[in-house]
């Protein structure tokens, strides 16, 4: 695996959405809903800000991380890998590089949330030093499945 990380280009917006939609469809269905047509409308602006990171293997986009700067750190809004690359370390590769990016920007922490039922996600994030700081319902109100809110201090 010869992965590199770089920011997404505006021309890659549709490919980025395809990766995220493919990665998240099973997850969202497990929450009892479908991905809404406008779910990825934010991507063009996020890409223009430089907040979308790609794991690239040759010409293939193997994974995507959509991030946002928060007051104290880097928020990982979405992290998804191409279905053919799931379980191959692409997610870990992206997490490691996001940490480097956050540290280089002198940010204090990284944070994210995931469904409490997504035990595999929670295990992945814990392996990378994230800790559960609270549990609660999602702010979007689209489902009633509890979320775990996780933080990794970068001190």
C-alpha positions in Angstrom: 0.0 0.0 0.0 1.6 3.2 -1.2 -0.8 5.7 0.4 -0.3 9.4 0.5 -2.5 12.1 2.1 -3.5 15.4 0.4 -6.4 17.8 0.4 -9.2 17.2 -2.0 -9.5 19.2 -5.2 -12.8 20.9 -6.3 -12.9 18.6 -9.3 -12.9 15.5 -7.0 -16.1 16.5 -5.2 -18.3 13.9 -6.8 -15.7 11.1 -6.2 -15.4 12.2 -2.6 -19.2 12.0 -2.2 -19.2 8.6 -3.8 -16.7 7.3 -1.3 -18.5 8.7 1.7 -21.9 7.7 0.5 -20.6 4.1 -0.1 -19.0 4.0 3.3 -21.9 5.5 5.2 -24.9 3.9 3.6 -24.7 0.6 5.7 -24.0 2.7 8.9 -27.0 5.0 8.3 -29.3 2.1 7.5 -28.3 0.5 10.8 -29.6 3.7 12.4 -32.9 3.0 10.7 -32.8 5.7 8.0 -31.4 6.6 4.6 -28.9 9.2 3.5 -30.8 12.3 2.4 -30.1 13.7 -1.1 -28.7 16.9 0.4 -26.5 15.1 3.0 -23.3 16.0 1.2 -24.1 19.5 0.1 -21.4 20.8 2.5 -18.6 19.1 0.5 -17.9 21.9 -2.1 -17.4 24.5 0.6 -15.4 22.1 2.8 -13.1 21.2 -0.1 -12.6 24.9 -0.9 -11.6 25.6 2.7 -9.1 22.7 2.6 -11.0 20.7 5.2 -11.4 17.4 3.2 -8.4 15.0 3.2 -7.9 12.1 0.9 -5.9 8.9 1.3 -4.7 8.3 -2.3 -3.2 5.0 -3.6 -1.9 5.6 -7.1 -4.9 7.1 -8.9 -7.5 5.6 -6.5 -9.1 7.5 -3.6 -9.0 4.9 -0.9 -10.4 7.1 1.9 -11.8 10.4 2.9 -11.8 12.5 6.0 -14.0 15.6 6.2 -12.9 17.8 9.1 -13.7 21.2 10.6 -11.8 23.5 12.8 -13.3 23.9 16.2 -12.3 26.3 19.0 -9.9 23.9 20.6 -9.1 21.5 17.9 -9.8 19.5 14.8 -13.3 17.9 14.6 -13.5 14.8 12.4 -16.9 15.2 10.8 -16.8 12.1 8.6 -14.2 9.4 8.0 -14.9 6.8 5.3 -13.0 4.3 3.2 -13.8 2.9 -0.1 -15.8 -0.4 0.5 -13.0 -2.4 -1.2 -10.4 -0.9 1.2 -12.3 -1.2 4.4 -10.4 -3.2 7.0 -7.0 -2.6 5.3 -5.7 0.2 7.5 -6.8 3.2 5.4 -8.9 4.7 8.3 -5.9 4.3 10.6 -3.6 5.9 8.1 -6.0 8.9 7.8 -6.3 9.2 11.6 -2.5 9.3 12.0 -2.1 12.0 9.3 -5.0 14.1 10.8 -3.2 14.0 14.1 0.0 15.2 12.4 -2.0 18.0 10.7 -3.6 19.0 14.0 -0.3 19.0 15.9 1.4 21.1 13.2 -1.4 23.6 13.6 -0.8 23.6 17.3 -4.3 22.4 18.1 -5.1 21.1 21.6 -7.3 18.1 20.6 -9.1 16.1 18.0 -12.8 15.2 18.5 -15.5 13.2 16.8 -18.8 11.4 17.5 -20.1 8.1 16.4 -23.1 5.9 17.1 -22.9 4.0 20.3 -23.9 0.9 18.3 -20.9 1.3 16.0 -18.6 -0.8 18.2 -16.0 -1.3 15.4 -15.7 2.5 15.0 -15.3 3.0 18.7 -12.6 0.3 18.9 -10.7 2.0 16.0 -10.8 5.4 17.6 -9.8 4.0 21.0 -6.8 2.3 19.4 -5.8 5.8 18.2 -6.0 7.4 21.7 -9.6 8.8 21.6 -11.5 8.6 24.8 -15.3 8.7 25.3 -16.1 12.0 27.1 -19.8 11.8 27.0 -22.8 10.0 25.6 -26.0 11.5 24.3 -28.4 11.9 21.4 -27.3 13.4 18.1 -27.9 17.1 17.8 -29.5 16.7 14.3 -32.5 14.8 15.7 -32.8 12.5 12.7 -32.6 9.3 14.8 -32.8 8.4 18.5 -29.6 6.3 18.6 -27.2 7.4 21.3 -23.8 8.7 20.2 -20.5 8.6 21.9 -18.5 11.8 21.8 -14.8 11.2 21.8 -11.7 13.4 22.3 -8.0 12.8 21.8 -5.9 15.4 23.7 -2.8 16.4 21.8 -0.7 17.7 24.7 
